[in-house]
Amino acid sequence: MKKIVILSLVVLLLMGISFSAGSAQEFKPKTEYTMTLNVGNTMGWGMGAQKWCDLINERTGGKINVKPYWGSQLLAGKQMNWFQAVAEGSIDFAVESTINSSPVVKSHNLFSLPFFINTFENLDKIEYGETGKKLFAEMEKMQVKALAWGENGFRQLTNNIRPVRTPEDTKGLRLRVCPTPIYDDIFKQLGADPIHMNWADAVTGFQQGAVDGQENPYGILLPVKIWEYHKYVTNWNYLADPLLFVVNKRVWDSFPKDIQTIIKETAEEAGMWEKAFVRRGLDGDISINLLKDKFGETPDILDQIAYVKTMGMEVAKLTEAELNAFKEATKPVLDKWITEVGTDFVAAAKLDMAK
């Protein structure tokens, strides 16, 4: 009898059929899979994460339950630690910014190279081109399986002192910035004073006049009602802030193929919706039409720039000549950080953008 069983297994192996702990028959999901993200559920970023969780639950018939933990709760507020936590498996899923992973994954600083990408078209070419494949492959080697792109948006400058249209205008401004070295380098190069602080402290600083301004995408500017603190906004798309929809690699490998397919497809769908939501009105009618035609949604605020104007903000959209002046002023930072990012990633991005 034993010989028959052994021979049967040999035949199955020769036919390419194998058994694993991740097979559909043996798969037993956890009661809850944890997800970290840095924001709350009222911002496009958080709404996109919630949509992903809901779609996974719905399309797996409730088998996979992913719970989002807002405001980096699982990290005790230390948002910059998300990549390590997912890589080691203490957190299962994440919808997070490349800015917050850039200290660990140096190539993620690609998106923070000053005035390097500048347009949605270029950003999409990079993310869905060879560069995006290289970035995803690098993360997978580090035990983080990337499934889709989302977006916080191109980051714009706001302040309550003066309009900013030239590098000279930034000199002396005390600006709250992301706590990463490349941001410090950019604003110091422009003669500003970069300051690291959480948002609550920044708001107090705005109100007391101790901090003059900050930089964030429109997807953040509207929910935080930036017009309550600042009069001037500069639309300069100086760097991009993509989001990553990811899962721990070992958790991913534990899922049967059908579950993997659902999780990946829902990540792509949620990412597409989230991108369209935060881009609405910033790319003409492209994202507005996508929300209407594909998702059957019409958000209350369609033109985000027009909206902040109605709230009393003065918006400066830089001309090509004005943008070139900032590019030239920050070129030493760009040159320095190309090496940090990796010349191969920068070369791949240039090739993608040229297509």
DRENPA-820589 format. One record per residue: residue in three letters; x, y, z of N, C-alpha, C in turn. Coordinates in steps of 0.2 Angstrom, whole numbers, padded with zeros to 4 digits, always signed. Example, Ala and Ser with C-alpha at 12.3 -4.5 7.8 and 13.67 -1.06 7.14 Angstrom:
residues 2
ALA+0066-0028+0039+0062-0022+0039+0066-0016+0039;SER+0064-0011+0035+0068-0005+0036+0064+0000+0039;
//
This chain:
residues 355
MET+0004-0006+0000+0000+0000+0000+0004+0006+0000;LYS+0010+0006+0004+0014+0012+0005+0017+0013-0002;LYS+0019+0008-0006+0022+0009-0012+0018+0012-0017;ILE+0011+0010-0017+0006+0013-0021+0006+0021-0020;VAL+0006+0023-0013+0005+0030-0012+0011+0034-0014;ILE+0017+0031-0013+0023+0034-0015+0023+0035-0022;LEU+0022+0030-0026+0021+0030-0033+0017+0035-0036;SER+0011+0036-0032+0006+0041-0034+0008+0048-0033;LEU+0012+0049-0028+0015+0056-0027+0020+0057-0032;VAL+0024+0052-0033+0029+0054-0039+0026+0056-0045;VAL+0021+0052-0047+0017+0054-0053+0015+0061-0053;LEU+0012+0063-0048+0009+0069-0047+0014+0075-0047;LEU+0020+0073-0044+0026+0078-0045+0028+0079-0052;LEU+0029+0073-0055+0031+0073-0062+0026+0077-0067;MET+0020+0077-0065+0015+0081-0069+0015+0088-0067;GLY+0019+0090-0062+0020+0097-0060+0015+0099-0055;ILE+0011+0094-0052+0006+0096-0047+0010+0095-0040;SER+0009+0100-0036+0012+0100-0029+0007+0103-0024;PHE+0009+0101-0018+0005+0103-0012+0009+0108-0008;SER+0005+0113-0005+0009+0118-0001+0004+0121+0004;ALA+0007+0124+0009+0002+0126+0015-0002+0132+0012;GLY-0001+0135+0006-0005+0140+0004-0010+0138-0001;SER-0011+0131-0002-0016+0129-0006-0023+0130-0004;ALA-0028+0131-0009-0034+0133-0007-0038+0128-0002;GLN-0036+0122-0002-0039+0117+0002-0037+0118+0009;GLU-0031+0120+0010-0028+0120+0017-0028+0127+0020;PHE-0029+0132+0016-0029+0139+0018-0034+0141+0023;LYS-0031+0144+0029-0035+0146+0034-0033+0154+0036;PRO-0038+0158+0034-0036+0165+0035-0036+0167+0042;LYS-0032+0173+0043-0032+0176+0050-0039+0179+0051;THR-0041+0180+0057-0047+0183+0059-0047+0190+0056;GLU-0041+0193+0057-0040+0200+0055-0033+0201+0052;TYR-0033+0205+0046-0027+0207+0044-0026+0215+0045;THR-0021+0217+0048-0020+0224+0049-0017+0228+0043;MET-0019+0234+0043-0017+0239+0038-0015+0245+0041;THR-0009+0248+0040-0007+0254+0042-0008+0260+0037;LEU-0009+0266+0039-0009+0272+0034-0008+0278+0039;ASN-0006+0283+0036-0004+0289+0040-0009+0294+0041;VAL-0015+0293+0037-0020+0298+0038-0026+0295+0041;GLY-0032+0300+0041-0038+0297+0043-0042+0296+0037;ASN-0049+0294+0038-0053+0291+0033-0057+0297+0029;THR-0055+0303+0031-0059+0309+0028-0055+0311+0022;MET-0049+0309+0021-0045+0311+0015-0045+0306+0009;GLY-0044+0308+0003-0044+0304-0002-0039+0297-0001;TRP-0034+0298+0002-0029+0293+0004-0033+0288+0008;GLY-0036+0290+0013-0039+0286+0018-0045+0283+0015;MET-0049+0286+0011-0055+0284+0007-0053+0278+0003;GLY-0047+0279-0001-0045+0274-0005-0043+0268-0002;ALA-0040+0268+0004-0038+0262+0008-0044+0259+0010;GLN-0049+0263+0013-0055+0260+0015-0059+0256+0009;LYS-0059+0259+0003-0062+0256-0002-0059+0249-0004;TRP-0052+0249-0003-0048+0243-0005-0050+0237+0000;CYS-0051+0239+0007-0053+0234+0012-0060+0232+0011;ASP-0064+0236+0009-0071+0234+0008-0072+0230+0002;LEU-0068+0231-0004-0068+0227-0010-0066+0220-0008;ILE-0060+0220-0005-0057+0213-0003-0062+0209+0001;ASN-0065+0212+0006-0070+0208+0010-0076+0206+0006;GLU-0079+0210+0002-0084+0209-0003-0083+0203-0007;ARG-0077+0204-0011-0076+0199-0016-0073+0192-0014;THR-0071+0192-0008-0069+0186-0005-0075+0183-0001;GLY-0081+0185-0001-0086+0183+0003-0085+0183+0010;GLY-0081+0188+0012-0080+0189+0019-0074+0185+0022;LYS-0071+0181+0018-0066+0177+0020-0060+0181+0022;ILE-0058+0187+0019-0052+0191+0021-0055+0197+0023;ASN-0053+0198+0030-0055+0205+0033-0049+0209+0035;VAL-0048+0214+0031-0042+0219+0032-0045+0225+0035;LYS-0042+0227+0041-0044+0232+0045-0039+0238+0045;PRO-0041+0244+0043-0036+0250+0043-0036+0253+0050;TYR-0030+0254+0051-0028+0258+0057-0026+0265+0055;TRP-0030+0270+0057-0028+0277+0055-0023+0280+0059;GLY-0020+0285+0056-0015+0290+0059-0009+0286+0062;SER-0007+0281+0058-0001+0277+0061-0002+0274+0068;GLN-0008+0272+0070-0009+0270+0076-0004+0264+0078;LEU-0004+0259+0073+0000+0253+0074+0008+0255+0075;LEU+0010+0261+0073+0017+0263+0074+0018+0268+0079;ALA+0013+0269+0084+0013+0274+0089+0015+0281+0086;GLY+0012+0282+0080+0013+0288+0076+0019+0289+0072;LYS+0023+0284+0072+0030+0285+0069+0029+0282+0062;GLN+0026+0287+0058+0024+0285+0051+0030+0283+0046;MET+0036+0285+0048+0042+0283+0044+0044+0276+0045;ASN+0041+0272+0049+0043+0266+0051+0038+0260+0047;TRP+0034+0263+0043+0029+0258+0040+0032+0253+0036;PHE+0037+0254+0032+0040+0249+0028+0043+0244+0031;GLN+0047+0245+0037+0050+0240+0041+0045+0236+0044;ALA+0040+0239+0046+0035+0235+0050+0031+0230+0045;VAL+0030+0232+0039+0027+0227+0034+0032+0222+0032;ALA+0038+0224+0031+0043+0219+0029+0044+0214+0034;GLU+0044+0216+0040+0045+0211+0045+0039+0207+0047;GLY+0033+0209+0045+0027+0205+0046+0023+0207+0052;SER+0025+0212+0056+0021+0215+0062+0015+0218+0060;ILE+0015+0221+0053+0009+0223+0050+0008+0220+0044;ASP+0002+0218+0042+0000+0214+0036+0000+0218+0029;PHE-0004+0224+0029-0005+0228+0024-0004+0235+0025;ALA-0003+0239+0020-0002+0246+0020-0004+0250+0014;VAL-0007+0256+0015-0008+0260+0009-0004+0267+0012;GLU+0002+0267+0009+0007+0272+0012+0011+0276+0007;SER+0014+0282+0009+0017+0286+0004+0025+0284+0003;THR+0027+0285-0003+0034+0284-0004+0039+0288+0000;ILE+0036+0294+0002+0040+0299+0006+0042+0295+0013;ASN+0037+0292+0016+0038+0289+0022+0042+0282+0022;SER+0043+0280+0016+0047+0274+0015+0054+0276+0013;SER+0055+0282+0010+0061+0284+0007+0068+0283+0011;PRO+0067+0284+0018+0073+0283+0022+0076+0276+0022;VAL+0072+0271+0021+0074+0264+0020+0075+0262+0013;VAL+0070+0264+0009+0071+0262+0001+0073+0268-0002;LYS+0079+0269-0003+0082+0275-0006+0079+0277-0013;SER+0077+0272-0017+0075+0273-0023+0068+0277-0023;HIS+0065+0277-0018+0058+0280-0017+0059+0288-0017;ASN+0065+0290-0016+0067+0297-0016+0066+0300-0023;LEU+0066+0295-0028+0065+0297-0035+0059+0302-0036;PHE+0054+0301-0032+0048+0305-0033+0049+0312-0030;SER+0054+0313-0026+0055+0319-0022+0061+0323-0025;LEU+0064+0321-0031+0069+0325-0034+0066+0331-0036;PRO+0068+0337-0035+0065+0343-0036+0064+0345-0043;PHE+0058+0346-0045+0056+0348-0052+0058+0343-0057;PHE+0058+0337-0055+0060+0332-0060+0055+0329-0064;ILE+0049+0328-0061+0043+0324-0064+0038+0329-0067;ASN+0035+0334-0062+0031+0339-0064+0024+0338-0066;THR+0023+0333-0070+0016+0332-0073+0013+0325-0072;PHE+0007+0325-0072+0003+0319-0071+0005+0314-0076;GLU+0006+0316-0082+0008+0312-0088+0015+0308-0087;ASN+0020+0312-0084+0026+0310-0083+0026+0305-0077;LEU+0022+0306-0072+0021+0302-0066+0018+0295-0068;ASP+0013+0295-0072+0010+0289-0074+0015+0285-0079;LYS+0019+0288-0083+0024+0285-0087+0029+0281-0083;ILE+0031+0284-0077+0036+0281-0073+0033+0276-0069;GLU+0027+0277-0066+0024+0272-0062+0022+0265-0066;TYR+0019+0266-0072+0017+0260-0076+0022+0258-0081;GLY+0028+0261-0081+0033+0259-0085+0038+0255-0082;GLU+0044+0255-0085+0049+0250-0083+0052+0252-0076;THR+0051+0259-0074+0054+0261-0068+0049+0258-0062;GLY+0043+0258-0063+0038+0256-0058+0039+0248-0057;LYS+0041+0245-0063+0042+0237-0062+0049+0236-0058;LYS+0054+0241-0059+0060+0240-0055+0059+0242-0048;LEU+0055+0247-0046+0053+0248-0039+0049+0243-0036;PHE+0044+0240-0039+0041+0234-0036+0045+0228-0035;ALA+0049+0227-0040+0054+0221-0039+0059+0222-0033;GLU+0061+0228-0032+0066+0230-0027+0062+0229-0020;MET+0056+0231-0020+0052+0230-0013+0051+0223-0012;GLU+0049+0219-0017+0048+0212-0016+0054+0208-0013;LYS+0060+0210-0015+0066+0207-0012+0066+0209-0005;MET+0063+0215-0003+0064+0217+0004+0058+0214+0008;GLN+0054+0210+0005+0048+0206+0008+0042+0211+0009;VAL+0041+0216+0004+0035+0219+0004+0033+0219-0004;LYS+0027+0216-0004+0024+0215-0011+0019+0221-0013;ALA+0022+0225-0018+0018+0230-0020+0013+0228-0026;LEU+0007+0231-0025+0001+0228-0030-0001+0234-0034;ALA-0001+0240-0032-0004+0245-0036-0002+0252-0033;TRP-0003+0257-0037-0001+0264-0036-0007+0268-0034;GLY-0007+0272-0029-0012+0277-0027-0008+0284-0027;GLU-0011+0289-0024-0008+0296-0025-0010+0300-0019;ASN-0006+0304-0016-0007+0309-0012-0007+0316-0016;GLY-0003+0316-0021-0003+0321-0026+0003+0325-0027;PHE+0004+0330-0032+0009+0334-0032+0009+0339-0026;ARG+0014+0340-0023+0014+0345-0017+0015+0352-0019;GLN+0011+0356-0016+0011+0363-0018+0013+0367-0011;LEU+0015+0373-0012+0017+0378-0007+0012+0383-0005;THR+0010+0383+0002+0006+0388+0004+0009+0392+0010;ASN+0007+0399+0011+0010+0403+0016+0006+0409+0017;ASN+0007+0412+0022+0003+0418+0024+0007+0425+0024;ILE+0012+0425+0021+0017+0431+0020+0016+0434+0014;ARG+0017+0430+0008+0018+0434+0002+0017+0428-0004;PRO+0015+0431-0010+0015+0426-0015+0022+0423-0017;VAL+0022+0417-0019+0029+0414-0021+0029+0413-0028;ARG+0033+0416-0032+0033+0415-0039+0041+0414-0041;THR+0045+0416-0037+0053+0416-0039+0056+0413-0033;PRO+0062+0410-0034+0066+0408-0029+0068+0413-0023;GLU+0068+0419-0025+0069+0425-0021+0064+0425-0016;ASP+0057+0424-0018+0052+0424-0014+0052+0419-0008;THR+0055+0414-0009+0055+0409-0003+0060+0410+0002;LYS+0065+0415+0001+0070+0416+0006+0067+0419+0013;GLY+0069+0416+0018+0067+0418+0025+0061+0415+0027;LEU+0057+0412+0023+0051+0409+0025+0052+0403+0030;ARG+0048+0403+0035+0049+0397+0040+0043+0392+0038;LEU+0045+0386+0035+0040+0382+0032+0040+0375+0035;ARG+0035+0372+0037+0034+0366+0039+0034+0361+0033;VAL+0039+0356+0034+0040+0351+0028+0040+0344+0031;CYS+0040+0339+0026+0041+0332+0028+0048+0331+0031;PRO+0048+0327+0036+0054+0326+0040+0059+0321+0036;THR+0061+0323+0030+0066+0319+0027+0072+0323+0024;PRO+0078+0321+0023+0083+0325+0022+0083+0329+0015;ILE+0080+0325+0010+0079+0329+0003+0075+0335+0004;TYR+0070+0335+0008+0066+0341+0009+0070+0347+0012;ASP+0073+0345+0017+0078+0350+0020+0083+0353+0015;ASP+0086+0349+0011+0090+0351+0006+0087+0356+0001;ILE+0081+0354-0001+0078+0358-0006+0076+0365-0003;PHE+0073+0365+0003+0071+0372+0005+0077+0376+0008;LYS+0082+0373+0010+0088+0377+0012+0091+0379+0006;GLN+0091+0376+0001+0094+0378-0005+0091+0384-0008;LEU+0084+0385-0007+0080+0390-0009+0080+0396-0004;GLY+0084+0395+0002+0084+0400+0007+0079+0401+0012;ALA+0075+0395+0012+0069+0395+0017+0072+0391+0023;ASP+0068+0391+0029+0070+0388+0035+0065+0382+0036;PRO+0067+0376+0034+0063+0370+0035+0062+0368+0042;ILE+0056+0367+0044+0054+0365+0051+0050+0358+0051;HIS+0052+0354+0055+0049+0347+0056+0044+0348+0062;MET+0038+0346+0061+0033+0346+0067+0027+0343+0064;ASN+0023+0340+0069+0017+0336+0067+0012+0342+0066;TRP+0006+0340+0063+0001+0344+0060-0002+0349+0066;ALA-0003+0346+0071-0006+0350+0077-0002+0355+0079;ASP+0005+0354+0080+0009+0359+0082+0010+0364+0076;ALA+0010+0362+0070+0011+0366+0064+0005+0371+0064;VAL-0001+0369+0065-0007+0373+0065-0006+0379+0071;THR-0004+0377+0077-0003+0381+0082+0002+0386+0080;GLY+0008+0384+0076+0013+0388+0074+0010+0393+0069;PHE+0005+0391+0064+0002+0396+0059-0002+0401+0063;GLN-0005+0399+0068-0010+0404+0072-0006+0409+0076;GLN+0000+0407+0078+0004+0411+0082+0009+0415+0078;GLY+0009+0414+0071+0014+0417+0067+0021+0415+0068;ALA+0022+0409+0071+0029+0406+0072+0031+0402+0066;VAL+0026+0400+0062+0028+0396+0056+0024+0400+0050;ASP+0027+0401+0045+0024+0405+0039+0020+0401+0034;GLY+0022+0394+0033+0019+0391+0028+0020+0383+0028;GLN+0018+0380+0023+0019+0372+0023+0019+0370+0015;GLU+0020+0364+0014+0019+0361+0007+0015+0354+0008;ASN+0010+0354+0004+0006+0348+0004+0002+0348-0003;PRO-0001+0342-0005-0005+0341-0011-0012+0344-0009;TYR-0016+0345-0015-0023+0348-0014-0027+0343-0010;GLY-0025+0336-0011-0029+0331-0007-0029+0332+0000;ILE-0024+0336+0003-0023+0337+0010-0025+0344+0011;LEU-0024+0349+0006-0026+0356+0008-0033+0357+0009;LEU-0037+0353+0005-0045+0354+0006-0047+0351+0013;PRO-0045+0345+0014-0048+0343+0021-0046+0346+0027;VAL-0039+0349+0027-0037+0353+0033-0039+0360+0033;LYS-0043+0362+0027-0045+0369+0027-0039+0374+0027;ILE-0034+0373+0023-0028+0377+0023-0030+0385+0023;TRP-0035+0387+0020-0037+0394+0019-0038+0397+0026;GLU-0039+0393+0031-0040+0396+0038-0033+0399+0041;TYR-0028+0397+0038-0021+0399+0040-0017+0402+0035;HIS-0018+0401+0029-0014+0404+0023-0018+0407+0018;LYS-0015+0413+0015-0019+0416+0010-0016+0414+0003;TYR-0009+0412+0003-0006+0411-0004-0004+0404-0005;VAL-0006+0402-0011-0004+0395-0013+0000+0395-0020;THR+0005+0392-0021+0009+0392-0027+0009+0385-0030;ASN+0006+0384-0036+0005+0378-0039+0011+0377-0043;TRP+0016+0373-0041+0022+0372-0044+0024+0365-0045;ASN+0020+0360-0043+0021+0353-0044+0029+0351-0043;TYR+0032+0354-0037+0039+0353-0037+0041+0346-0036;LEU+0037+0342-0033+0038+0335-0032+0032+0331-0031;ALA+0032+0324-0032+0026+0320-0032+0026+0316-0026;ASP+0020+0314-0024+0019+0310-0017+0014+0304-0019;PRO+0017+0299-0022+0013+0293-0024+0012+0289-0017;LEU+0007+0285-0018+0005+0280-0013+0006+0273-0015;LEU+0008+0268-0011+0009+0261-0013+0003+0257-0009;PHE+0000+0253-0013-0004+0248-0010+0000+0241-0009;VAL+0001+0239-0003+0006+0234-0002+0003+0229+0003;VAL+0007+0223+0003+0005+0218+0008+0012+0214+0010;ASN+0013+0212+0016+0019+0208+0018+0020+0202+0013;LYS+0026+0201+0011+0027+0196+0006+0025+0189+0008;ARG+0026+0187+0014+0025+0180+0017+0017+0180+0018;VAL+0014+0185+0020+0006+0185+0020+0004+0184+0013;TRP+0006+0187+0008+0004+0187+0001+0005+0179-0001;ASP+0011+0177+0000+0012+0170-0002+0008+0165+0001;SER+0005+0166+0007+0000+0162+0011-0007+0162+0007;PHE-0008+0166+0003-0015+0167+0000-0015+0162-0006;PRO-0021+0158-0007-0021+0154-0013-0022+0159-0019;LYS-0021+0156-0025-0020+0160-0031-0027+0165-0032;ASP-0032+0162-0031-0039+0165-0032-0039+0171-0027;ILE-0037+0170-0021-0037+0176-0016-0032+0181-0019;GLN-0026+0179-0021-0021+0184-0023-0024+0188-0029;THR-0027+0185-0034-0030+0188-0039-0035+0194-0037;ILE-0039+0192-0032-0044+0197-0030-0041+0203-0026;ILE-0036+0201-0022-0032+0206-0018-0029+0211-0023;LYS-0026+0209-0028-0022+0213-0033-0027+0217-0037;GLU-0032+0214-0040-0037+0217-0044-0041+0223-0040;THR-0042+0221-0034-0046+0227-0030-0041+0232-0028;ALA-0034+0231-0027-0029+0236-0026-0029+0241-0032;GLU-0029+0238-0038-0029+0242-0044-0035+0246-0045;GLU-0041+0243-0043-0047+0247-0044-0047+0252-0038;ALA-0046+0251-0032-0046+0256-0027-0041+0262-0028;GLY-0035+0260-0031-0030+0264-0033-0032+0269-0038;MET-0035+0266-0043-0038+0270-0049-0043+0275-0047;TRP-0047+0273-0042-0052+0277-0040-0049+0283-0035;GLU-0044+0281-0031-0041+0286-0027-0037+0291-0031;LYS-0034+0289-0036-0030+0294-0040-0035+0299-0043;ALA-0040+0296-0046-0045+0300-0049-0048+0305-0044;PHE-0049+0303-0038-0053+0307-0033-0048+0313-0031;VAL-0042+0312-0030-0037+0317-0028-0035+0322-0034;ARG-0035+0319-0040-0033+0323-0046-0039+0327-0049;ARG-0045+0326-0047-0051+0329-0050-0050+0337-0050;GLY-0051+0339-0056-0050+0346-0058-0043+0349-0059;LEU-0038+0344-0057-0031+0346-0058-0028+0344-0065;ASP-0032+0339-0068-0030+0337-0074-0035+0338-0080;GLY-0038+0344-0079-0044+0345-0084-0050+0341-0082;ASP-0053+0338-0087-0059+0334-0085-0058+0326-0085;ILE-0051+0324-0086-0050+0317-0086-0052+0313-0080;SER-0050+0315-0074-0052+0312-0068-0059+0313-0066;ILE-0062+0318-0068-0069+0320-0066-0073+0315-0070;ASN-0071+0314-0077-0075+0309-0081-0074+0302-0079;LEU-0068+0300-0077-0067+0294-0074-0071+0292-0068;LEU-0072+0297-0064-0076+0296-0058-0083+0295-0060;LYS-0085+0299-0065-0092+0298-0067-0094+0292-0071;ASP-0089+0291-0076-0091+0285-0081-0089+0278-0078;LYS-0084+0278-0074-0082+0271-0072-0085+0269-0065;PHE-0085+0274-0061-0087+0273-0054-0094+0276-0052;GLY-0097+0280-0057-0104+0282-0056-0104+0287-0050;GLU-0099+0291-0049-0098+0296-0044-0097+0303-0046;THR-0100+0308-0043-0099+0315-0044-0098+0319-0038;PRO-0091+0320-0036-0090+0323-0029-0092+0330-0029;ASP-0094+0332-0023-0097+0339-0022-0092+0344-0025;ILE-0085+0344-0023-0081+0348-0026-0077+0345-0032;LEU-0078+0348-0038-0075+0345-0044-0068+0349-0046;ASP-0068+0356-0045-0062+0360-0046-0059+0362-0040;GLN-0054+0359-0038-0051+0360-0031-0047+0367-0031;ILE-0044+0369-0037-0041+0376-0037-0046+0381-0037;ALA-0052+0380-0040-0057+0385-0040-0060+0386-0033;TYR-0060+0380-0030-0063+0380-0023-0059+0384-0018;VAL-0053+0383-0018-0048+0387-0013-0049+0394-0015;LYS-0050+0396-0021-0050+0403-0023-0057+0406-0020;THR-0062+0402-0020-0068+0405-0017-0068+0405-0010;MET-0063+0402-0007-0062+0402+0000-0057+0408+0002;GLY-0055+0412-0003-0051+0418-0002-0043+0417-0003;MET-0041+0411-0006-0034+0410-0007-0032+0414-0014;GLU-0026+0416-0014-0023+0419-0020-0019+0413-0023;VAL-0020+0411-0029-0017+0405-0032-0012+0408-0037;ALA-0006+0406-0037-0001+0407-0042+0001+0401-0046;LYS+0000+0401-0052+0002+0395-0056+0008+0398-0060;LEU+0013+0394-0059+0020+0396-0062+0020+0395-0069;THR+0023+0400-0073+0024+0399-0080+0030+0395-0081;GLU+0032+0393-0087+0037+0388-0089+0044+0392-0087;ALA+0044+0398-0088+0050+0402-0086+0051+0402-0079;GLU+0046+0403-0075+0046+0403-0068+0048+0397-0065;LEU+0045+0391-0068+0047+0385-0066+0055+0383-0067;ASN+0057+0385-0073+0064+0384-0074+0069+0388-0070;ALA+0067+0393-0067+0071+0397-0062+0071+0393-0056;PHE+0066+0390-0054+0066+0385-0048+0070+0379-0049;LYS+0070+0376-0055+0074+0370-0057+0081+0372-0057;GLU+0083+0378-0059+0090+0380-0059+0092+0381-0052;ALA+0088+0384-0048+0090+0386-0041+0091+0379-0037;THR+0087+0374-0039+0088+0368-0035+0092+0362-0038;LYS+0095+0364-0044+0099+0359-0047+0105+0356-0043;PRO+0108+0359-0038+0113+0356-0034+0110+0350-0030;VAL+0104+0351-0028+0100+0346-0024+0099+0340-0028;LEU+0096+0342-0034+0095+0336-0039+0101+0332-0040;ASP+0107+0335-0042+0113+0332-0043+0115+0327-0038;LYS+0115+0330-0032+0117+0326-0026+0112+0320-0025;TRP+0106+0321-0025+0101+0315-0024+0100+0310-0029;ILE+0103+0312-0035+0103+0307-0041+0107+0301-0038;THR+0112+0302-0035+0117+0297-0033+0113+0293-0027;GLU+0110+0296-0023+0106+0293-0017+0101+0289-0020;VAL+0097+0291-0025+0092+0287-0027+0094+0281-0031;GLY+0100+0282-0035+0102+0277-0039+0102+0279-0046;THR+0107+0279-0050+0108+0282-0056+0104+0277-0061;ASP+0103+0271-0060+0099+0266-0064+0092+0268-0064;PHE+0089+0270-0058+0082+0272-0057+0081+0278-0060;VAL+0085+0283-0060+0084+0290-0063+0085+0289-0071;ALA+0089+0285-0073+0090+0284-0080+0083+0280-0083;ALA+0081+0275-0079+0075+0272-0081+0069+0277-0081;ALA+0068+0281-0076+0063+0286-0076+0064+0291-0082;LYS+0070+0293-0084+0070+0298-0090+0068+0294-0096;LEU+0070+0288-0097+0068+0284-0103+0060+0283-0103;ASP+0057+0282-0097+0050+0281-0097+0046+0288-0099;MET+0049+0293-0096+0046+0300-0097+0047+0302-0105;ALA+0052+0300-0108+0053+0301-0115+0048+0298-0120;LYS+0045+0292-0117+0041+0288-0122+0034+0292-0124;
//
